[in-house]
Amino acid sequence: MLRTAVDLIATADAALIRTIELSLAVSVGATLLSALVSVPVGALVALTSFRGRSAVVITLNSLMGLPPVVVGLTVYLLLSRSGPLGTIGLLFTPSAMVIAQAILVSPIIAAMTRQTIEDLWTEYRDEFAAADVRPVARVIALVWDGRFSLVTALLAGFGRAVAEVGAVIIVGGNIAGFTRTMTTTIALETSQGDLERAIALGIILVAVVMLVNALVWTARRVGQRYAA
Amino acid sequence: MSDASEDRPALFEADRAGYSAGGVQILSDVSLRIRAGALIAVIGPNGSGKTTLLRLVMGLIQPTQGRLTWTGIMPKRAIVFQKPTLLRRTVAGNLRFALSVAGVPPDQREAQSRDLLELVGLWTLRDRPARRLSGGEQQRLAVARALARRPKLLLLDEPTASLDPAATRTLEDLVRRISRPDTTVILTTHDLGQARRLAEEIVLLHRGRVIETGSAAEFFEVPKTVEARRFAAGDLLL
């Protein structure tokens, strides 16, 4: 059984490759889409004080554990024919999967960004005040100096996205060759008894997760060189 | 006072300036006349208000009593904190950032960065991560970064507090070179030897009050107050 699984990987089985490609594309897309919003939001929360800020920070932190199926269900309701965004016709497409995963990982990226920027700001604020650094230049400098931690935040978001099954299976519909990712394929093939394919994808998925962690580790090490 | 610094115009005057925060009076009744171009040492034990005085002069905080009056236009000021925070970048990267914040046009940053790094003796270390430098090197980079603003008034808060004798000497030489042309330098120190080696004028602070001010020569030879006599004699002022 394991042999067949390894063979599937070694022979670069076309359907297997397509599944891996879709999975990676959806999760990378979701991470980048989320970053466009989450990094600025995280930085904004870090650098401003307003009424209810603590509540926002606590909410952001607790949303990191958002259940994927709940995100999937919410996006499903929004995108379904009778939902508020039903007319766009995105349900059961890779775009819907990108949206769902982007929502899922946004609290992670925003919360980690906030923490990073806030810590740096505490450390840099006197110097920036003394040097009259303008607000926009401050944000750019903080994001740049936090770059290694922010990369870690993006990788953490991607790691969560690529490994989840609940959200994509609901909004993607697990359509063969169209919205079938590594995780949804594993769920399906296992229930249908095609364990070789499931094992092959499991091996790939674990390899991807390990690679992501290796990158996190590298980013941290390089970051430490500069943080000292 | 009868030395040559007498005829220098005043850069600023503090008129019964005080500062309190959270119910604690940190500085009281500080009246000072700082002359342009002088190298002034603010001395006094820890907690005497030296750092707060520098922050007031830098404009990072405002006096809660009295005031600070600048003669003519306010000079460009720069401060080097006791524990400077360097950016998570290379030595040159820190300076490029400082120059860009100071409004130096991009095409002049490389040249100025080189000049400043050569001045503080860090040119050969320009590609190192700044926070990996030794304590003395970090202090010198912080001084170079402050100089990127082309200040007329440079404030140094305990610049050698955690440095060994060799690094202290290098930094003191640097301070002398900077102060010579037309930059006023105010540094704080609790190191009496340093005040003696560097300063033209002394301000002795104790428990938030100015105990004595005057030329360094006078201060060390004929101190007027008991505290100054004790401090100058090397007694511990508590």
Boltz contact constraints between the chains, C-beta under 6 A:
constraints:
  - contact:
      token1: [A, 123]
      token2: [B, 85]
      max_distance: 6.0
  - contact:
      token1: [A, 124]
      token2: [B, 85]
      max_distance: 6.0
  - contact:
      token1: [A, 127]
      token2: [B, 85]
      max_distance: 6.0
  - contact:
      token1: [A, 129]
      token2: [B, 60]
      max_distance: 6.0
  - contact:
      token1: [A, 130]
      token2: [B, 79]
      max_distance: 6.0
  - contact:
      token1: [A, 131]
      token2: [B, 101]
      max_distance: 6.0
  - contact:
      token1: [A, 133]
      token2: [B, 101]
      max_distance: 6.0
  - contact:
      token1: [A, 145]
      token2: [B, 87]
      max_distance: 6.0
  - contact:
      token1: [A, 145]
      token2: [B, 88]
      max_distance: 6.0
  - contact:
      token1: [A, 225]
      token2: [B, 129]
      max_distance: 6.0
  - contact:
      token1: [A, 226]
      token2: [B, 88]
      max_distance: 6.0
  - contact:
      token1: [A, 226]
      token2: [B, 129]
      max_distance: 6.0
  - contact:
      token1: [A, 227]
      token2: [B, 88]
      max_distance: 6.0
  - contact:
      token1: [A, 228]
      token2: [B, 131]
      max_distance: 6.0
  - contact:
      token1: [A, 228]
      token2: [B, 132]
      max_distance: 6.0
